[in-house]
Amino acid sequence: MGASASDIAAVTPATRDRYVDLLRVASLGTVIAGHWLMAAVGTDGIGNLLAVVPPLQVLTWALQVMPVFFFVGGFSHALSYRSLARRTEGPVYAAFVRARLRRLLRPTLVFVAVWTAAALTAQLLGAGGGRLSGAAFRLVTQPLWFIGIYLAMVALTPPLLKLHERYGWAAFGALAAAAAAVDLLRFAGGVPYAEFLNFAFVWLAVHQLGFLRADGRLRRPGVLAAAGLAGAVALVAYGPYPLSMVGMPGEKVSNMAPPTLALLAHGIWLVGAVELLRAPAAAWLARPRVWRRVVAANGVAMTAFLWHLTAMLAVYAAQLGLGIALPEPAGAAWWAQVPVRFLAAAALTGVLVAVFRRFEAPSAHTGNTADPGSGPRAALGTALCLLGVLGLSTTGLGGLLEGHSATLIALPVTAPAAIGMALGGWLLVERSGTSRRVRLRG
């Protein structure tokens, strides 16, 4: 049995940066609450509240906090990789990738397996083609895009960390400049598919800010926040970028898919803003009760993220099952039901977390096993995993038996093919080590 949150909290070293743990939990919690709020479910299907009430799109400048999660990932990846490199002799790439992917992919693949079984069952029973059920099977996998991007960050941490150690801020600047160049090719040059490069450049630039924080080089967060906010405002006001920092249905340009320079500026301002809160938060986190709660939340954050849309959809399904009419989205009755829906979704998410949290717990089999030739295998496996997860976030799980496909960058992909890539990649990563153990220093 693993250690409890209280046990972990009690032995937390004084040198641990507790604020990073709080940011990880707070960013995922904000995303969950945002998804619950934005889902405007009515008798016509599942819409987006921000499209129904466009003035609310300005809220995304505070609530689109996924850049904070990727920033925290960069910080954690830098510390984890360096720690492993200090403790071992020989190649550590495969061991690093396996250790990071296990905790991320195990709960994700369980989630995919459960929803795939549900989708197949519904389709075989003829219940998967309804307007609401069809939308649910598309919606539930959409947040998986973030896991695919995170996998890419894990795979690219070692080379990008070397660039950071050599060039510092210039490495971040190069990624930001590449993101700007991509948008120039996209909007001014009309180069087809160029925009998809910003899935890498924008998010890896935010990730690179985490490396800078790990080395104590974010010394002027106020300047960073002001520069990012000014840049985002200017780009939206005078450029081809929309106001919303999340994707809107039917829009010609999205700041999210693929990411834009405006989203990078938004990420920069958010990083500066959260860094300004670091000192007061540190005093709050020093309280034992507060820290225990943060530790407990960190232990189930990914599970909660994976299942929060399932909980929300179940709440709406229960409402329909009880014969309670779905009010018009954004109407007075709809807003009156928001607190009740939130409480019900939170309670059901807690139940789902209790059921599935075991798959997020660190595996007992975490030995530092690797061999000199395992790095390419681990990299290939990670690439397959991220393509599979991104593909599944695009296709959804509707129409599994009909071969429904969607376009991933420029290639059509089906949900079964995406699942196959993710599983095959996972097996490659797991087999990237051998029974030989890397020698530990000291």
C-alpha positions as CSV (number, residue, x, y, z in Angstrom):
1,M,0.0,0.0,0.0
2,G,1.3,3.4,-0.9
3,A,2.0,6.2,1.6
4,S,-0.9,8.4,2.5
5,A,-1.0,12.1,1.7
6,S,-0.4,12.8,5.4
7,D,2.7,10.6,5.4
8,I,4.0,12.3,2.3
9,A,3.3,15.8,3.6
10,A,5.0,15.0,6.9
11,V,8.3,14.1,5.3
12,T,8.3,16.9,2.7
13,P,11.8,18.4,2.7
14,A,12.1,22.0,3.5
15,T,13.8,22.6,0.2
16,R,10.8,21.5,-1.9
17,D,9.1,24.2,-3.9
18,R,5.5,23.7,-2.7
19,Y,4.2,26.5,-4.8
20,V,4.8,24.4,-8.0
21,D,2.6,21.7,-6.6
22,L,-0.1,24.2,-5.8
23,L,0.1,25.6,-9.4
24,R,-0.3,22.1,-10.8
25,V,-3.5,21.4,-8.9
26,A,-4.9,24.9,-9.3
27,S,-4.4,24.9,-13.1
28,L,-6.1,21.6,-13.6
29,G,-8.9,22.6,-11.2
30,T,-9.5,25.8,-13.1
31,V,-9.6,23.9,-16.4
32,I,-12.1,21.4,-14.9
33,A,-14.4,24.2,-13.6
34,G,-14.1,26.0,-16.9
35,H,-15.2,23.0,-18.9
36,W,-18.2,22.5,-16.6
37,L,-19.2,26.1,-17.1
38,M,-18.6,26.2,-20.9
39,A,-20.6,23.1,-21.6
40,A,-24.0,24.4,-22.7
41,V,-26.1,21.3,-22.9
42,G,-29.6,21.7,-24.3
43,T,-32.2,19.7,-26.2
44,D,-30.3,20.5,-29.5
45,G,-27.0,19.0,-28.3
46,I,-23.9,20.2,-26.5
47,G,-22.8,23.8,-27.3
48,N,-20.3,26.2,-25.9
49,L,-21.4,28.9,-23.5
50,L,-18.8,31.3,-24.8
51,A,-20.3,31.1,-28.3
52,V,-23.8,31.6,-26.9
53,V,-22.7,34.7,-24.8
54,P,-19.6,36.1,-26.8
55,P,-18.8,38.8,-24.2
56,L,-17.9,36.1,-21.7
57,Q,-14.9,35.2,-24.0
58,V,-12.8,37.8,-22.2
59,L,-12.9,35.5,-19.1
60,T,-10.6,33.1,-21.0
61,W,-7.8,35.6,-20.4
62,A,-7.8,34.5,-16.8
63,L,-9.3,31.0,-17.0
64,Q,-7.3,29.6,-19.9
65,V,-4.5,28.4,-17.5
66,M,-3.2,25.4,-19.4
67,P,0.0,27.4,-20.1
68,V,0.6,27.4,-16.3
69,F,0.4,23.6,-16.3
70,F,3.0,23.3,-19.1
71,F,5.2,25.9,-17.3
72,V,5.1,23.7,-14.2
73,G,5.9,20.7,-16.3
74,G,9.1,22.3,-17.6
75,F,10.2,23.1,-14.0
76,S,9.5,19.5,-12.8
77,H,11.0,17.9,-15.9
78,A,14.3,19.8,-15.4
79,L,14.6,18.8,-11.8
80,S,13.6,15.2,-12.4
81,Y,16.0,14.7,-15.4
82,R,18.9,16.3,-13.6
83,S,18.3,14.2,-10.5
84,L,18.3,11.0,-12.5
85,A,21.4,12.0,-14.4
86,R,23.3,12.8,-11.1
87,R,22.3,9.4,-9.6
88,T,23.2,7.2,-12.5
89,E,26.0,6.3,-14.9
90,G,25.2,5.8,-18.6
91,P,22.2,6.9,-20.7
92,V,19.2,8.0,-18.7
93,Y,16.8,9.1,-21.5
94,A,14.7,5.9,-21.6
95,A,14.5,5.7,-17.8
96,F,13.4,9.3,-17.6
97,V,10.7,8.9,-20.3
98,R,9.4,5.6,-18.8
99,A,9.2,7.1,-15.3
100,R,7.3,10.2,-16.6
101,L,5.0,8.3,-19.0
102,R,3.9,5.6,-16.6
103,R,2.0,7.8,-14.3
104,L,0.5,9.8,-17.2
105,L,-0.5,7.0,-19.6
106,R,-1.7,4.3,-17.2
107,P,-4.8,6.3,-16.1
108,T,-5.3,7.6,-19.6
109,L,-5.4,4.2,-21.2
110,V,-7.8,2.9,-18.6
111,F,-10.0,5.9,-19.3
112,V,-9.9,5.2,-23.0
113,A,-10.6,1.5,-22.5
114,V,-13.7,2.2,-20.4
115,W,-15.1,4.8,-22.8
116,T,-14.3,2.6,-25.8
117,A,-16.3,-0.2,-24.3
118,A,-19.2,2.2,-23.6
119,A,-19.1,3.5,-27.1
120,L,-19.1,0.1,-28.7
121,T,-21.9,-1.1,-26.4
122,A,-24.0,1.9,-27.2
123,Q,-23.4,1.4,-30.9
124,L,-24.3,-2.3,-30.9
125,L,-27.5,-1.5,-29.0
126,G,-28.3,1.2,-31.4
127,A,-28.1,4.0,-28.8
128,G,-25.0,5.7,-29.9
129,G,-26.4,7.8,-32.8
130,G,-28.6,10.2,-30.8
131,R,-27.8,13.9,-30.9
132,L,-26.7,14.1,-27.2
133,S,-25.0,10.7,-27.1
134,G,-23.1,11.3,-30.3
135,A,-21.9,14.7,-29.0
136,A,-20.9,13.0,-25.8
137,F,-18.7,10.5,-27.5
138,R,-17.0,13.3,-29.4
139,L,-16.6,15.6,-26.4
140,V,-15.3,13.2,-23.9
141,T,-11.9,12.7,-25.6
142,Q,-11.3,16.3,-26.6
143,P,-9.2,17.2,-23.5
144,L,-6.8,14.4,-24.3
145,W,-5.0,16.8,-26.6
146,F,-3.2,18.3,-23.6
147,I,-1.8,14.8,-22.7
148,G,-0.5,14.4,-26.2
149,I,1.3,17.7,-26.0
150,Y,2.7,16.9,-22.6
151,L,4.1,13.6,-23.9
152,A,6.0,15.6,-26.5
153,M,7.4,17.8,-23.8
154,V,8.6,14.8,-21.9
155,A,10.3,13.3,-25.0
156,L,12.0,16.6,-25.9
157,T,13.1,17.6,-22.3
158,P,16.7,16.3,-22.6
159,P,17.7,18.1,-25.8
160,L,15.8,21.3,-24.9
161,L,17.3,21.3,-21.4
162,K,20.8,21.2,-23.0
163,L,19.9,24.1,-25.2
164,H,18.6,26.0,-22.1
165,E,21.8,25.2,-20.2
166,R,23.9,26.6,-23.0
167,Y,21.8,29.5,-24.2
168,G,19.4,30.4,-21.3
169,W,16.9,33.0,-22.3
170,A,18.1,32.9,-25.9
171,A,16.7,29.3,-26.2
172,F,13.3,30.6,-25.2
173,G,13.6,33.5,-27.5
174,A,14.4,31.2,-30.4
175,L,11.2,29.2,-29.8
176,A,9.2,32.4,-29.5
177,A,10.7,33.7,-32.7
178,A,9.9,30.5,-34.5
179,A,6.3,30.7,-33.3
180,A,6.1,34.3,-34.7
181,A,7.6,33.1,-38.0
182,V,5.0,30.3,-38.3
183,D,2.2,32.8,-37.9
184,L,3.7,35.0,-40.5
185,L,3.9,32.1,-42.9
186,R,0.3,31.2,-42.0
187,F,-1.4,34.6,-42.2
188,A,0.8,36.5,-44.6
189,G,2.3,33.7,-46.7
190,G,-0.7,31.4,-46.8
191,V,1.7,28.4,-46.5
192,P,-0.5,25.3,-46.0
193,Y,-0.1,23.3,-42.8
194,A,2.6,25.7,-41.5
195,E,0.4,26.6,-38.6
196,F,0.6,23.1,-37.1
197,L,4.3,23.7,-36.3
198,N,3.1,26.0,-33.5
199,F,1.8,23.0,-31.6
200,A,5.5,22.5,-30.9
201,F,6.9,26.0,-30.9
202,V,4.3,27.7,-28.7
203,W,3.9,25.1,-26.0
204,L,7.6,24.3,-25.9
205,A,8.4,28.0,-25.4
206,V,6.1,28.0,-22.3
207,H,7.7,24.7,-21.2
208,Q,11.1,26.4,-21.6
209,L,10.0,29.1,-19.1
210,G,9.8,26.3,-16.6
211,F,13.5,25.5,-17.2
212,L,14.3,29.2,-16.5
213,R,12.3,29.1,-13.3
214,A,14.2,25.9,-12.2
215,D,17.4,27.9,-12.4
216,G,16.1,30.9,-10.7
217,R,16.2,33.1,-13.8
218,L,12.6,34.5,-13.7
219,R,13.8,37.5,-11.6
220,R,11.3,40.1,-12.9
221,P,7.9,38.5,-13.0
222,G,6.1,41.8,-13.1
223,V,7.9,42.8,-16.3
224,L,7.2,39.4,-17.8
225,A,3.5,39.7,-17.0
226,A,3.2,43.2,-18.3
227,A,5.1,42.4,-21.5
228,G,2.9,39.3,-22.1
229,L,-0.3,41.1,-21.5
230,A,0.6,44.0,-23.6
231,G,1.7,41.7,-26.4
232,A,-1.6,39.7,-26.2
233,V,-3.7,42.8,-26.2
234,A,-1.9,44.3,-29.2
235,L,-2.0,41.1,-31.2
236,V,-5.8,40.6,-30.6
237,A,-6.5,44.3,-31.2
238,Y,-4.5,44.7,-34.4
239,G,-3.8,41.2,-35.7
240,P,-5.9,38.4,-37.1
241,Y,-6.3,36.8,-33.7
242,P,-9.7,36.3,-31.9
243,L,-10.5,37.4,-28.4
244,S,-11.0,34.0,-26.9
245,M,-8.0,32.1,-25.7
246,V,-9.9,28.8,-26.2
247,G,-11.3,27.4,-29.4
248,M,-14.8,28.5,-30.5
249,P,-17.1,26.4,-32.7
250,G,-17.1,27.6,-36.3
251,E,-14.4,30.2,-36.0
252,K,-12.0,30.7,-38.9
253,V,-9.0,31.3,-36.6
254,S,-8.5,29.7,-33.2
255,N,-5.9,30.7,-30.7
256,M,-5.7,27.2,-29.5
257,A,-5.9,24.7,-32.4
258,P,-3.3,25.3,-33.6
259,P,-1.8,27.7,-31.0
260,T,-0.9,31.2,-32.1
261,L,1.6,33.9,-31.1
262,A,-1.3,35.5,-29.2
263,L,-1.7,32.4,-27.0
264,L,2.1,32.4,-26.4
265,A,1.8,36.1,-25.2
266,H,-1.1,35.0,-23.0
267,G,1.0,32.2,-21.5
268,I,3.9,34.7,-20.8
269,W,1.5,37.0,-19.0
270,L,0.1,34.1,-16.9
271,V,3.5,32.9,-16.0
272,G,4.5,36.3,-14.8
273,A,1.3,36.7,-12.9
274,V,1.5,33.5,-11.0
275,E,5.2,34.2,-10.1
276,L,4.1,37.5,-8.5
277,L,2.0,35.4,-6.1
278,R,4.8,33.1,-5.2
279,A,5.9,34.7,-1.9
280,P,2.5,35.1,-0.3
281,A,1.5,31.6,-1.4
282,A,4.7,30.1,0.2
283,A,3.6,31.4,3.6
284,W,0.2,29.9,3.2
285,L,1.6,26.5,2.0
286,A,3.8,26.3,5.1
287,R,0.6,25.5,7.1
288,P,0.5,21.7,7.6
289,R,-3.2,21.4,6.9
290,V,-3.0,23.3,3.7
291,W,0.0,21.4,2.5
292,R,-1.7,18.0,3.2
293,R,-4.6,19.0,1.0
294,V,-2.3,20.1,-1.8
295,V,-0.4,16.7,-1.6
296,A,-3.7,14.8,-1.6
297,A,-5.0,16.7,-4.6
298,N,-1.8,16.2,-6.5
299,G,-2.1,12.5,-6.1
300,V,-5.5,12.4,-7.9
301,A,-5.3,15.5,-10.2
302,M,-4.8,13.6,-13.4
303,T,-7.6,11.1,-12.6
304,A,-10.0,14.0,-11.8
305,F,-9.1,15.7,-15.1
306,L,-9.7,12.6,-17.1
307,W,-13.1,11.9,-15.6
308,H,-14.5,15.3,-15.0
309,L,-16.4,15.5,-18.3
310,T,-17.8,12.0,-17.7
311,A,-19.2,13.3,-14.4
312,M,-20.7,16.4,-16.0
313,L,-22.4,14.4,-18.8
314,A,-23.8,12.0,-16.2
315,V,-25.3,14.9,-14.3
316,Y,-27.1,16.1,-17.5
317,A,-28.1,12.5,-18.2
318,A,-29.6,12.1,-14.7
319,Q,-31.5,15.4,-15.2
320,L,-33.0,14.0,-18.4
321,G,-33.7,10.7,-16.8
322,L,-35.6,12.3,-13.9
323,G,-37.7,14.2,-16.4
324,I,-36.3,17.6,-15.5
325,A,-36.3,19.8,-18.7
326,L,-33.0,21.2,-19.9
327,P,-33.4,25.0,-19.9
328,E,-32.2,27.2,-22.7
329,P,-28.4,27.7,-22.3
330,A,-27.4,31.0,-20.7
331,G,-31.0,31.7,-19.7
332,A,-32.1,32.6,-16.2
333,A,-33.1,29.0,-15.4
334,W,-29.9,27.7,-16.8
335,W,-27.8,30.0,-14.6
336,A,-29.9,29.1,-11.6
337,Q,-29.0,25.5,-12.1
338,V,-25.2,26.1,-12.4
339,P,-24.4,25.7,-8.6
340,V,-26.4,22.5,-8.4
341,R,-24.7,21.1,-11.5
342,F,-21.3,22.0,-10.2
343,L,-21.9,20.4,-6.8
344,A,-23.3,17.2,-8.4
345,A,-20.4,17.0,-11.0
346,A,-17.9,17.6,-8.2
347,A,-19.4,14.8,-6.1
348,L,-19.6,12.4,-9.0
349,T,-16.0,13.2,-10.0
350,G,-15.0,12.3,-6.4
351,V,-16.7,9.0,-6.8
352,L,-14.9,8.3,-10.1
353,V,-11.6,9.4,-8.6
354,A,-12.1,6.9,-5.7
355,V,-12.7,4.1,-8.3
356,F,-9.8,4.9,-10.7
357,R,-7.2,6.6,-8.6
358,R,-5.2,3.4,-8.2
359,F,-4.1,3.7,-11.8
360,E,-2.5,7.1,-11.1
361,A,-0.6,5.9,-8.1
362,P,3.1,5.4,-8.8
363,S,3.8,1.8,-9.9
364,A,5.8,-0.4,-7.6
365,H,7.8,-1.4,-10.7
366,T,9.9,1.7,-11.1
367,G,13.4,0.4,-11.3
368,N,16.0,2.4,-13.2
369,T,16.3,-0.1,-16.0
370,A,17.7,0.9,-19.3
371,D,20.3,-0.1,-21.8
372,P,22.5,2.1,-24.1
373,G,20.3,1.3,-27.1
374,S,16.9,2.0,-25.5
375,G,16.8,5.7,-26.1
376,P,15.6,5.5,-29.7
377,R,13.0,2.9,-28.8
378,A,11.7,5.1,-26.0
379,A,11.5,8.1,-28.3
380,L,9.7,6.1,-31.0
381,G,7.2,4.8,-28.5
382,T,6.6,8.2,-27.1
383,A,6.0,9.6,-30.6
384,L,3.4,6.9,-31.3
385,C,1.7,7.5,-28.0
386,L,1.4,11.2,-28.5
387,L,0.1,10.8,-32.1
388,G,-2.4,8.2,-30.9
389,V,-3.6,10.4,-28.0
390,L,-3.8,13.5,-30.3
391,G,-5.6,11.4,-32.9
392,L,-8.2,10.2,-30.4
393,S,-8.8,13.7,-29.2
394,T,-9.6,14.6,-32.8
395,T,-11.8,11.7,-33.8
396,G,-13.7,11.1,-30.6
397,L,-15.3,7.6,-30.0
398,G,-18.4,7.9,-32.1
399,G,-18.9,5.7,-35.2
400,L,-16.2,3.2,-34.1
401,L,-17.8,0.4,-36.2
402,E,-18.3,2.6,-39.3
403,G,-14.6,3.7,-39.5
404,H,-15.4,7.4,-38.7
405,S,-12.2,9.4,-39.3
406,A,-10.9,12.9,-38.7
407,T,-7.9,14.8,-39.9
408,L,-4.8,14.9,-37.7
409,I,-2.6,17.6,-39.2
410,A,-2.9,16.5,-42.9
411,L,-3.6,12.8,-42.5
412,P,-6.9,11.0,-41.8
413,V,-7.0,8.9,-38.7
414,T,-9.7,6.7,-37.1
415,A,-10.3,6.1,-33.4
416,P,-9.2,2.4,-33.6
417,A,-6.0,3.4,-35.4
418,A,-5.3,6.1,-32.8
419,I,-5.9,3.6,-29.9
420,G,-3.6,1.1,-31.6
421,M,-0.8,3.7,-31.9
422,A,-1.2,4.7,-28.3
423,L,-1.1,1.1,-27.1
424,G,1.8,0.2,-29.4
425,G,3.8,3.2,-28.3
426,W,3.2,2.4,-24.6
427,L,4.5,-1.2,-25.2
428,L,7.6,0.2,-26.9
429,V,8.3,2.6,-24.0
430,E,7.8,-0.1,-21.5
431,R,10.2,-2.4,-23.4
432,S,12.8,0.3,-23.9
433,G,14.6,-1.0,-20.8
434,T,16.0,-4.4,-20.0
435,S,16.8,-6.4,-16.9
436,R,20.2,-4.6,-16.8
437,R,20.2,-1.9,-14.2
438,V,21.9,1.4,-14.6
439,R,24.7,1.8,-12.1
440,L,23.9,4.2,-9.3
441,R,26.5,6.7,-8.2
442,G,27.5,6.6,-4.6
